[in-house]
Amino acid sequence: MNTDFSRAPIDPQSTERLAAEGLRLGLVDTSDGTAFAAWLRAEARGFHGSHPADESLAEQLHGYADRRTTGVWDDRAADPASPVATASSWPAALTVPGGSSVTAWAISAVTVAPTHRRLGIARAMLEAELRTADGLGASVAMLTVSESTIYGRFGFAPAAMAADWRFDARRATWTGPAASGRVHFVSLEQLRDEGPPLVERVRLAVPGQMEFSGPLWTRLLGLFGEDKDAAKHLRAVRYDDRAGVAQGFAVYRVTESPMDFSAHTLDVKYLVAATDDASAGLWRFLLEVDLVSEVTAGMRSVDEAFVWQVSDFRAVSATQRDHLWTRILDVKTALEGRRYFRAGRTVLEVSDPLGFAATRVLLDVAEDGSASVSPFEGDVPDDAAAVALTVNELSALYLGGVSAVTLTRAGRIRELREDSSTTLDTTFHSPVAPWLSIWF
Ligand SMILES: CC(C)(COP(=O)(O)OP(=O)(O)OC[C@H]1O[C@@H](n2cnc3c(N)ncnc32)[C@H](O)[C@@H]1OP(=O)(O)O)[C@@H](O)C(=O)NCCC(=O)NCCS
């Protein structure tokens, strides 16, 4: 990826389209404190956040300075220096099945001022982001969304779901393995320094996880921006294995129940475990904290081992939703970037109204799970499966968490040869459920 992504030229097509409406699409120079602060205030307003305090603004000016920062300005507005729309983006490693990464274009901070909504500004910005990402060589774009109704039209689809878990701590007696190590309290500041190498160490084990640092990390500890007050209520524990090596940590908050002092709620804000032993040690600790009757853990994997480690299945429940949305831009690079779980050949006829991923290819998976993808014309070979799908379905399948059979039953994949969706399913399916542990 071009290292100067933040300064890559602004997309001419969207610039022209917005100029026809009297609007100016441009890049923010994040070293210009006044201009960047105006952008940050506009972004906060776009998400209905509070006015950023000076201290928080100063942190954000520093913390977000390395992102590509785009805005739209209306020179007829009462405050023409304040953008009427915002977006930011950066390249980030995205874990794909098989324990490797592809370069994905992370898009964030998409807002359009309520005074300028539904004029096509978001469309112009999103399409500009996709063309820019494609031009810079990102094979996939990705985002986490405020509403799941917005991004399908741009070729995105949910590729990693998330679950909000709830335990009845009085019923959920631990029956899993006894951990061999120990849990220690640590300070949030200590974790701020020690945490990232652990997070990065486990990142490749789960498709859908992304490389992150800076505010996306310190925010989890309540140590960044407007959320800073949150740190007052957070506790952190670290799990060290028998040899004394740190193998995981958890950050949590206990909220008092004023009416019943033995019915507090413990909310797990973030938990990382590099080993099954660490996972058992940390979850057991959290489930056994005194005075707690309910444990909640949001934005977790939909497939957690702890379900099988407590005495009562019905003491654990989950609400599931879409979380990480991906959008394939370069079919060959994206598909060759991951591993597959069944050798064989599949013809994929991919349609894409925006053009990036429109192609007909042969995906040829070798015995070791690696794949080659090549343009394909002519009749489907006798030994190959064949399907027609849009870039949305291909993007949903990409991380291996969505069933091709289900998408076919839903009428979203068309089999060009009988039973091809079963083949596609076993080829793409990941044994580890895709999961992204943060939002961005
Ligand atoms: C979502 C938001 C960015 C849309 O901006 P916008 O400039 O009004 O959107 P556009 O006019 O470009 O609309 C583009 C298309 O998306 C549709 N659309 C826009 N917002 C939508 C929404 N919230 N739900 C469903 N469809 C939406 C439009 O109808 C239009 O559809 P079409 O082109 O297929 O006819 C804006 O409403 C906003 O800032 N919302 C609050 C912040 C937010 O949620 N941002 C998204 C962060 S992930």
The ligand as an ORCA input file, in Angstrom:
! r2SCAN-3c Opt
* xyz 0 1
  C     -26.174      7.900      7.045
  C     -25.811      9.244      6.459
  C     -24.291      9.367      6.385
  C     -26.398      9.298      5.041
  O     -25.972     10.494      4.423
  P     -26.777     11.130      3.200
  O     -25.889     12.123      2.544
  O     -28.091     11.592      3.669
  O     -26.969      9.897      2.250
  P     -27.178      9.976      0.656
  O     -28.103     11.114      0.339
  O     -25.888      9.971     -0.050
  O     -27.896      8.604      0.401
  C     -27.317      7.573     -0.378
  C     -28.266      6.439     -0.400
  O     -28.373      5.871      0.898
  C     -29.714      5.923      1.365
  N     -29.626      6.202      2.799
  C     -29.004      7.238      3.372
  N     -29.099      7.133      4.695
  C     -29.789      6.023      4.955
  C     -30.219      5.387      6.134
  N     -29.925      5.897      7.335
  N     -30.909      4.225      6.029
  C     -31.191      3.707      4.802
  N     -30.815      4.278      3.648
  C     -30.117      5.417      3.732
  C     -30.375      7.004      0.565
  O     -31.752      6.804      0.508
  C     -29.685      6.836     -0.764
  O     -30.228      5.706     -1.412
  P     -30.169      5.541     -3.007
  O     -28.972      6.291     -3.506
  O     -30.044      4.068     -3.177
  O     -31.438      6.123     -3.484
  C     -26.394     10.401      7.277
  O     -27.763     10.228      7.396
  C     -25.815     10.503      8.683
  O     -24.855     11.226      8.900
  N     -26.401      9.787      9.666
  C     -25.958      9.907     11.068
  C     -24.548      9.350     11.274
  C     -24.433      7.927     10.784
  O     -25.217      7.070     11.154
  N     -23.409      7.664      9.952
  C     -23.119      6.347      9.464
  C     -21.984      5.817     10.282
  S     -21.672      4.121     10.001
*
